[in-house]
Amino acid sequence: MKMAKQALIRSSEASDVIPYLMEMGFIDRSAKISKDGDLRLVPIVPGKEDEVAKMGFELTEGAAYSMERRKPQERILNELSDLPEEVRSALPTKWEYVGDVVIVKIDEVCSPYKERIGKVYAEVLGVRTVCSDSRGIEGEYRRPSTEILYGMGTESIRLENGISYEFDVSRIMFASGNVEERHRMGELDCSGETVVDMFAGIGYFSLPIAKFTGARRVFACEKNPDSYYYLFRNAERNGVSDKIIPILGDNRFFAGKRFADRIVMGYVQTTSLFLPKALEMIRPGGMIHYHDTFYVNEYKERIEEIFTTASGDFKIEQIKEVKSFAPSVSHYVADVRIL
């Protein structure tokens, strides 16, 4: 037993907060989470106490009982020690937490044992459902091809930068690599602005803009009915349903001209096809956050070319790399002022 700083988390909030603190690396996984009445006492990694306190959580000091100190992968291998060696060597070594759901990639050689493998991963990683991402993203709506290995529910909540994103991992892809850009959108100054999110999804950018930037209203367009459903729910969950106006359908049929102060085009690969519509909606002096994928040695020239062809009068204020997309290709976002 050791003494440790512990965050006091209400049990009613634990299913949202604890997975997020784990993702952020704030929870000491070598110590047990305990209960005290209606509170969970969550042991915090030494040196992270101030960051957790800044998030608004009360801290106390108390006894933290040690858990199994071996790494999760070692414990998984031990639990599955009777499986054939070719199966054990193909077991997933990485996983993605989505609240209390974990997503892994299962090799074909593991298929005959997938239910047992899923159960062990759930027990060791402390989640209720384990899913396999079998074939990646498919179709116009970029639906994941997800198979449940263990557990029942595939709906979960991801807490990120003060936003709760609820969605079904079997129906909707969550772009975890875009976390920094979602955070940046929440730090903009959009005081009094009318914002259009042309590819809103479940509210990836609409939610932080509506909640943190002072925007007056956010028109959130989404074509996928599944994503639209969670967009609506997430606006309510995050207390911004008075600011976000969800719109189901193709954004190119959205009515209105020269009314938007800011437009987010959070799409890639065919984004330029939607730029004429964005230019129709943006006011002079407005900002377009244009996402797209380009070869790393030509992204500046390509963005200049796209806006020169479509607009004429503009100023590129900055270009940021969001994440790597493929060999020699990256996902970029350009902040472009329309003059």
N, C-alpha and C positions, 0 to 999 in steps of 0.2 A: 504494500500500500504506500502511496505517496501523496503529498499535498499538492494541489494544483488550483489555478484560477479556473472557475467554471462560469459559463454564461447561463443565466436563468431564462429558460424558454417556456412559455405557457404550453401546456399539452395540446390545446386547441390549435396552436400555430406550429407545432413540432414537425408535422408532415411536410410543411412548406419550407420552414427555416433550416432544419437540420441538414437536408440534402444540399441546400445551397452553401451552408458553411463548410460542408465536406468538400464540395466542388472547389471552393476557394482555398482549401488547404488550411482552414482555421481550426479544425477539430483534431485533437490529439487521439489518433486511432489506437494508441497503445493503452488507453484508459477507457473504462466503461462509462456510458451515459446512465445516470441514475435518476430516480424520481423522488420528489419531496412534495406530497400532496398533489396540487394541480400544476406543478412545475417539473420540467426536465432540467437536470444539472449536467450541462454539456462541457466536458473538459477541453480547454483551449490550448493550442500549441504555444509553448513559451515564446515570448517575443511578439505574439499576435494580439495580445490583450487590448492594446490601445485601439487597433483597427476595429476589433469587435465592439468595443465600448462606443466608438464613434458611430456605429450603426444603430445605437440606441439600446443595446442590451445591457442589463445590470449584471455586474460580475461579483462573485463571491469566492472565497477560498475555502476549500474543503478537501476531504479525503477522496482520492481518485483510485479506484481499484483496477489493477492491471488486467489487461486482456491478453489473449494470445499474441505474442510479440513477433511471431514469424510473419513474413510478407504474405499477402493474400494468395499469390501464385503458388507459394510453397505449400500453403494449407490446402489449396485446390488439388495440387498434384498428390498430396498425401491422401486426401479423401478418395481420389480416383486411381490409387496405386495399382489396383487389380486389372485395370484396362490394358489392352495391348499397347506395346511401346509406341507403335506408329500413331495410335490415337492420342496418347499422352503428349507426344512431341508436337501434335497439331492443335492442341488446345489453345484457345485465345489467350493472349498475354496482355491485351488491351481491351478496355470496355469504356462505354460512355454512360454516365449517370444522367437520367432524366427524372429528377425527383426520386421516387422509390421504384423506378424501373431502370433496368440496365440493358443496354444493347451491345451485343457482341457479333462477331463474324465467325461462323462455324464452317470448318472445312468439311468437304464431302466425306472424308474418312471417319469423321466423328458422328455422322448421321445415325447409325444404328444405336448410339448411346445418348442421343441428344436430350431426351427427357431427364435422364439421370444427371447428365452434365449441367443442364439448366438448374436442377434442384440444388446441386452443390454450389454453383456460382451464387444462387440466391441466398443460401445459408451463410456462405463465407463473406459475401459483400453486403449482407444485411438489407436486401431489397425484397419486395413482394413478387415482382415479375421479372423474368429474363427473356428477352427476345433476340432472335437472330436476324441480322440484316443479310438476307440471302442473295439478292441480285441488285442491290443499290436502288437508284431512283429511276422510275419509269413513267412514260407518258407525258402529255401536255401539262398535267397538273403536278408533275414531279412527285408522284406518290411513292412511298417506300415499299419495298417488297419485304414485309416483316412477318416472321413466324414466331409464335409463342413457344418457347421451350419449357417454361415453367411458370405457374401462376395463372391468373385469370384476367385481371384488368389491364388494359393498355393505355387508359387515360392517366395522365400524370400532370404535375405542375412543376415547372422550372422557375425558380426564383433567381433573378439576375438583375443586378444594379437597381434594386428597389422595385422591379416590375415582376408580377406573377404571370407567367405564360402557361395557360392551360391548353393541352392538346392531346390528341390520340396518336401515339407513336406508330401505330399500324396504318394510319391514314394520312399523316402529315409529316413532312420532313422538317426538322429544326436545324437551321444552319448555325451550328455551334461555333464555327470559325469566324462568324461575323460579330462576335461579342464586343470587340472594341468599337466597331462602327455603330452598333446599337447604343453603346455608352456615349459616344460622341454626339449622336443625335439628341440625346437627353441633356446635353450641355450647351446646346445652341441657345441663342437669344432670339426667340420668335415672338416677342411681346406684341400682342394684338394682331398677329398675322393670321391669314387664311392659308392653310397648308393643304396640299393634295398629295396623298400617297397613292401612286398609280398601281402599285403591286403590293398591297397591304399584307397579304397572308393572314396570319393570326394576330397581327398587330406588331410585328417585329420593330418597326420604326415609328409607327403611329402612336403606340402606347407611351414610349419615353418622351416623344415630342409633346403629346397632350398633357402628360403628367408633370413635366419638369420645366418646360421652356417658356411658358406664358402665352402659347398660341391661343388665339380666340376660338378657332374651330379647325378640325382636321377631317377632310373628306377622304375616307379610306376605301379605295376601290379594290375589289377582289372577285375574281372570276370563278374560283374553285368553291363550290357550295360547302364542302367540309371545312375549309379554312375560314370561310365567311361565318359559319356557325360559331367557331371558336373566337373569331374576331369580335363578334357581338358579345359573347360571354366574357371575354377578357376586358373589354371596355367597362363592363359592369363590375367585374372583379377588382379592377384597379381604380374604380371610382372616377372614371373619365367619360362615362356614357353621355354626359351633358356636352362634351366637346367633340367626341368622335362621332362622325356620321358614316356608318358602314353602308357601302353601296355594292350590291351584287351584280356583276356583269363585266363585260369588256370595257375597259376604261376609254377606248376610242369612241364609244357612244355616249360618253358623259357630256351633258349639255353645259354651256357656259363659255364665255370668252373673256380674257383679260381680267380675271377675278382673283387669281392665286398670287400670293406673295412669295410662296416657296413650293417647290415640287420635288418629291422624292421619287426617283426611278430605280428602285431596288431590284433590278432584274439583270440578267446577263445573257450574252450571246446574240440576242435579237433585239436588244434595247433600242437601237437606232430606228427601228420600224415605228416606234411609239413616240419618237421625238417631235414630229410635226404636231401631234395632239398636245404635247406638253407646251410647245411654243404658242399654240392657240390659246391655252389657258393662262399662261404666265403674264403678269403685268410688267411693263417696262421697269427695269431696276430689280426685278425679282430674281431669285436664286433657284437654280436647278441642281440637284445632287444626282449626277448621272453615273450609274454603275454599268460596267461592261467588262468583258475579258479581252485582253490583247497580248500579243507577244511582248516580252519584257523589253525588247530593244526598239519598239516602235509605238508604244502606247501614247506618248505625247503627240506625235504626228497624226496618229489615227483620230484622237479626240479632236484635235484642231480641224482635221478634214471633215469629220462628221458634223461639227457645229457650223463650219464655214458653208457647207453645202445646204444645211437646213435653215440656218438663221442669218448669218451675215454679221450682225452687230452683237458682240459678246466679249466677255473677259473671263478667262480661266483664272480663278483666284488660287486654287491649289488642286493638286492631284495626289491621292493617297493610295497605296497598295493595301487592299483589304486582306487578301490571303493568296497563297499559291493555288492555282487551279489545275494545272497540268504541267508537264515538262516544258520549260521556257515560256509558259503562259501564266499570267496572274489576273486576278480580279482586282480592278481599280475602281475608285470613285473620284469623280471630278466635280468640284464645286464651281459652277459656271454662272456668272452674272449676265443676265440678258439686258442689254442696254437699249 
